[in-house]
Structures are given as structure tokens and as C-alpha cells.
């Protein structure tokens, strides 16, 4: 049984959580946003959720075998606003 950390519970991350929900692996999901319906699903399926920033994972990494990184900024206006171009 692997311990899998999924960063971000947007579309891709949440689909992975659903895929792994009954796989026998220990799943941990993080996101800095709150998605109440998604978090309820995670809790119902024994997936541990932490609301935390991607850059603050040091405490979770020792208990993790695999990290699946799916988090990222998906807001095009925000990305353009903070771009260096």
C-alpha cells in the first residue's frame, strides 16, 4: 500500500482522488482553496485533506511515497496580470 500525496483538488486532482478512493492506498490531498462538496467526498472516502499551500509541504513529505502534482494557477486573467511579459 502506497502513501500518495495529490497536490490540488481541481478537476484533474479530484478525478485522481476519485480513482484512488477505493484502491487500498493511503491518499492525502492538499489545496489552498476550499471546495466543500469535494472535501465532503474526500472525507467520506477516507482521504485526508489539508488546506495548505503547495510551498508548505515539508511536514507531509516524510509520510509520502508518491507525489502527484496537479496544482497550478488556472485563472487566465490572474496569470496575465502577474506575468513578466
DOBALUM-830330 format. One line per 2 residues: number of its first residue (from 1); their letters; for each residue x, y, z of N, C-alpha, C, O. Coordinates in nm, 3 decimals, decimal comma, m for minus. Each point is the difference from the previous one (the first is absolute). Layout:
// residues N
NUM) A) X/Y/Z/X/Y/Z/X/Y/Z/X/Y/Z  ...
// end
This chain:
// residues 85
1) XX) 0,085/m0,118/0,000/m0,085/0,118/0,000/0,089/0,123/0,000/0,082/0,019/0,090  m0,099/0,064/m0,190/0,078/0,124/m0,012/m0,072/0,115/0,068/m0,123/m0,001/0,015
3) XX) 0,201/0,100/0,026/m0,054/0,125/0,054/0,019/0,104/m0,108/0,113/0,036/m0,035  m0,224/0,014/m0,018/0,001/0,089/m0,115/m0,050/0,138/0,040/m0,106/0,014/0,061
5) XX) 0,185/0,088/m0,095/m0,037/0,139/0,024/m0,040/0,062/m0,132/0,078/0,000/m0,095  m0,200/0,053/0,088/m0,048/0,067/m0,120/m0,010/0,149/0,029/m0,071/0,041/0,092
7) XX) 0,144/0,038/m0,169/m0,003/0,145/0,020/m0,105/0,061/m0,091/0,008/m0,011/m0,122  m0,105/0,075/0,183/m0,107/0,064/m0,075/m0,119/m0,092/m0,019/0,016/m0,114/m0,044
9) XX) m0,135/0,163/0,077/m0,120/m0,079/m0,025/m0,090/0,072/m0,100/m0,123/0,002/0,013  0,188/0,057/m0,114/m0,075/0,051/m0,114/m0,050/m0,119/m0,080/m0,013/m0,110/0,055
11) XX) m0,016/0,130/m0,181/m0,059/m0,109/m0,079/0,088/m0,125/m0,002/m0,047/m0,108/0,034  0,172/0,122/m0,073/0,088/m0,118/m0,014/0,028/m0,063/0,136/m0,011/m0,122/0,015
13) XX) 0,047/0,202/0,083/0,029/m0,053/0,133/m0,119/m0,071/0,062/0,015/m0,105/0,062  m0,134/0,164/m0,078/m0,120/m0,062/0,056/m0,034/m0,131/m0,071/m0,041/m0,096/0,064
15) XX) 0,059/0,093/m0,195/m0,023/m0,125/m0,074/0,096/m0,109/0,047/m0,039/m0,116/0,012  0,164/0,153/0,015/0,095/m0,098/0,054/m0,043/m0,049/0,138/0,010/m0,118/0,030
17) XX) m0,059/0,210/0,053/m0,050/m0,039/0,132/m0,114/m0,101/m0,014/m0,004/m0,099/0,072  m0,087/0,124/m0,165/m0,111/m0,094/m0,022/0,053/m0,134/m0,049/m0,049/m0,105/0,042
19) XX) 0,148/0,108/m0,129/0,059/m0,123/m0,053/0,066/m0,084/0,110/m0,016/m0,122/0,004  0,089/0,189/0,083/0,073/m0,069/0,107/m0,083/m0,025/0,126/0,048/m0,065/0,092
21) XX) m0,171/0,116/m0,087/m0,080/m0,004/0,123/m0,011/m0,140/0,059/0,009/m0,014/0,122  m0,029/m0,086/m0,200/m0,019/m0,137/0,052/0,112/m0,093/m0,044/m0,021/m0,120/m0,017
23) XX) 0,139/0,177/m0,002/0,111/m0,079/m0,054/0,082/m0,071/0,107/0,083/m0,086/m0,032  m0,105/0,121/0,158/0,080/m0,057/0,107/0,122/0,083/0,035/0,068/m0,028/0,099
25) XX) m0,039/0,130/m0,177/0,110/0,090/0,029/m0,044/0,106/0,100/m0,119/0,033/0,008  0,213/0,020/0,068/m0,029/0,111/0,089/0,017/0,129/m0,081/0,110/0,029/m0,047
27) XX) m0,218/0,046/0,032/0,002/0,120/m0,083/m0,009/0,124/0,089/m0,081/0,007/0,093  0,166/0,089/m0,123/m0,002/0,131/0,065/m0,014/0,103/m0,113/0,072/m0,007/m0,099
29) XX) m0,164/0,100/0,116/m0,021/0,104/m0,101/0,019/0,136/0,066/m0,039/0,020/0,115  0,100/0,072/m0,188/0,015/0,136/0,050/m0,048/0,099/m0,106/0,005/m0,027/m0,120
31) XX) m0,051/0,140/0,167/m0,035/0,112/m0,087/m0,008/0,123/0,090/m0,033/m0,011/0,118  0,062/0,127/m0,173/m0,012/0,121/0,080/m0,139/0,061/m0,012/m0,028/0,102/0,063
33) XX) m0,057/m0,162/m0,143/m0,139/0,042/m0,014/m0,090/m0,099/0,072/0,039/m0,114/0,025  m0,160/0,158/0,009/m0,099/m0,090/0,060/m0,109/m0,030/m0,101/m0,061/0,091/m0,057
35) XX) 0,037/m0,217/0,034/m0,107/m0,048/m0,086/m0,087/m0,092/0,085/0,025/m0,120/0,005  m0,128/0,174/0,062/m0,075/m0,079/0,099/m0,053/m0,135/m0,051/0,011/m0,100/0,071
37) XX) m0,066/0,095/m0,191/m0,054/m0,127/m0,050/0,112/m0,100/m0,026/m0,015/m0,120/0,026  0,126/0,168/m0,077/0,113/m0,090/m0,026/0,062/m0,048/0,132/0,035/m0,117/0,013
39) XX) m0,024/0,207/0,082/0,057/m0,039/0,130/m0,091/m0,101/0,068/0,050/m0,093/0,064  m0,181/0,109/m0,076/m0,094/m0,098/0,058/0,023/m0,137/m0,062/m0,001/m0,101/0,070
41) XX) 0,020/0,097/m0,202/0,029/m0,128/m0,067/0,128/m0,061/0,055/0,005/m0,120/0,030  0,100/0,203/m0,017/0,127/m0,051/0,051/m0,018/m0,060/0,138/0,048/m0,111/0,027
43) XX) m0,117/0,183/0,061/m0,021/m0,050/0,137/m0,080/m0,130/0,000/0,031/m0,091/0,077  m0,133/0,081/m0,162/m0,082/m0,121/m0,007/0,079/m0,120/m0,050/m0,037/m0,115/0,024
45) XX) 0,146/0,142/m0,094/0,081/m0,108/m0,058/0,136/m0,014/0,069/0,094/m0,054/m0,059  m0,084/0,102/0,181/0,121/m0,013/0,082/0,124/0,058/m0,065/0,111/m0,052/0,018
47) XX) m0,128/0,161/m0,094/0,112/0,071/m0,057/0,023/0,122/0,087/m0,089/0,083/0,018  0,209/m0,072/0,035/0,033/0,111/0,089/0,021/0,127/m0,083/0,072/m0,002/m0,100
49) XX) m0,137/0,111/0,141/0,014/0,127/m0,070/0,063/0,102/0,092/m0,036/0,011/0,117  0,131/0,064/m0,172/0,060/0,113/0,070/m0,016/0,124/m0,086/0,034/m0,002/m0,119
51) XX) m0,085/0,108/0,178/m0,001/0,127/m0,071/0,134/0,065/0,028/0,023/0,055/0,108  0,064/m0,062/m0,205/0,133/0,058/0,015/0,059/0,032/m0,136/m0,044/m0,051/m0,103
53) XX) 0,144/0,134/0,107/0,067/0,044/m0,121/0,099/m0,105/m0,047/0,058/m0,073/0,081  m0,039/0,066/m0,209/0,093/m0,095/m0,060/0,142/0,015/0,054/0,074/m0,098/0,009
55) XX) m0,036/0,219/0,028/0,136/0,025/0,047/0,017/m0,029/0,149/0,103/0,033/0,058  m0,202/m0,094/0,003/0,005/m0,031/0,143/m0,030/m0,149/0,022/m0,090/m0,036/0,075
57) XX) 0,168/m0,049/m0,141/m0,023/m0,144/0,005/0,099/m0,078/0,085/m0,013/m0,121/0,015  0,109/0,188/0,039/0,111/m0,067/0,068/m0,048/m0,103/0,103/0,059/m0,107/0,013
59) XX) m0,166/0,138/0,059/m0,049/m0,091/0,102/m0,070/m0,124/m0,057/m0,009/m0,101/0,069  m0,040/0,107/m0,192/m0,069/m0,114/m0,060/0,092/m0,093/m0,078/m0,033/m0,118/m0,017
61) XX) 0,145/0,166/m0,030/0,086/m0,079/m0,086/0,060/m0,125/0,066/0,013/m0,102/m0,068  0,024/0,106/0,196/0,056/m0,123/0,059/m0,097/m0,118/m0,001/0,043/m0,116/0,001
63) XX) m0,175/0,143/m0,003/m0,100/m0,106/0,000/m0,054/m0,029/m0,140/m0,108/m0,057/m0,014  0,182/0,094/m0,089/m0,049/m0,012/m0,137/0,096/m0,083/m0,084/0,122/0,020/0,004
65) XX) m0,178/m0,113/m0,081/0,080/m0,079/m0,093/0,001/0,062/m0,140/0,100/m0,004/m0,071  m0,215/0,062/0,032/m0,018/0,054/m0,134/m0,068/0,136/0,010/m0,095/0,017/0,077
67) XX) 0,143/0,080/m0,155/m0,066/0,130/m0,011/m0,050/0,014/m0,144/0,077/m0,014/m0,095  m0,206/0,042/0,082/m0,058/0,028/m0,131/m0,037/0,148/0,002/m0,093/0,041/0,069
69) XX) 0,168/0,036/m0,146/m0,015/0,146/0,001/m0,099/0,043/m0,107/0,029/m0,008/m0,119  m0,147/0,054/0,163/m0,101/0,046/m0,095/m0,040/0,145/0,025/m0,081/0,055/m0,074
71) XX) 0,137/0,007/0,176/m0,042/0,137/0,032/0,066/0,099/m0,093/0,109/m0,024/m0,052  m0,176/0,135/0,032/0,053/0,107/m0,084/m0,103/0,110/m0,014/m0,117/m0,019/0,033
73) XX) 0,160/0,131/m0,081/m0,091/0,112/m0,022/m0,073/m0,023/m0,131/0,062/m0,018/m0,105  m0,193/0,018/0,112/m0,079/m0,023/m0,121/m0,080/0,124/m0,041/m0,074/m0,003/m0,097
75) XX) 0,090/0,110/0,171/m0,071/0,124/m0,031/0,081/0,078/m0,103/0,104/0,058/0,034  m0,149/m0,056/m0,158/0,073/0,069/m0,106/0,018/0,149/0,032/0,112/0,051/m0,014
77) XX) m0,217/0,021/0,055/0,022/0,144/0,033/0,104/0,020/0,109/0,081/0,092/m0,009  m0,082/m0,177/0,112/0,099/0,012/0,108/0,140/m0,029/m0,052/0,095/0,070/0,036
79) XX) m0,082/m0,171/m0,121/0,130/m0,036/m0,056/0,054/0,113/m0,085/0,119/0,032/0,010  m0,201/0,029/m0,094/0,044/0,111/m0,084/0,038/0,120/0,085/0,097/0,070/m0,031
81) XX) m0,171/m0,047/0,139/0,026/0,116/0,087/0,134/m0,013/0,070/0,068/0,101/0,022  m0,029/m0,222/0,016/0,125/m0,020/0,075/0,116/m0,042/m0,088/0,110/m0,024/0,050
83) XX) m0,132/0,014/m0,179/0,104/m0,040/m0,095/0,107/0,108/m0,014/m0,029/0,119/0,017  0,152/m0,160/m0,047/0,110/0,093/m0,021/0,005/0,053/m0,144/0,082/0,087/m0,030
85) X) m0,167/m0,138/m0,057/0,002/0,043/m0,141/m0,062/0,136/m0,018/m0,007/0,050/m0,112
// end
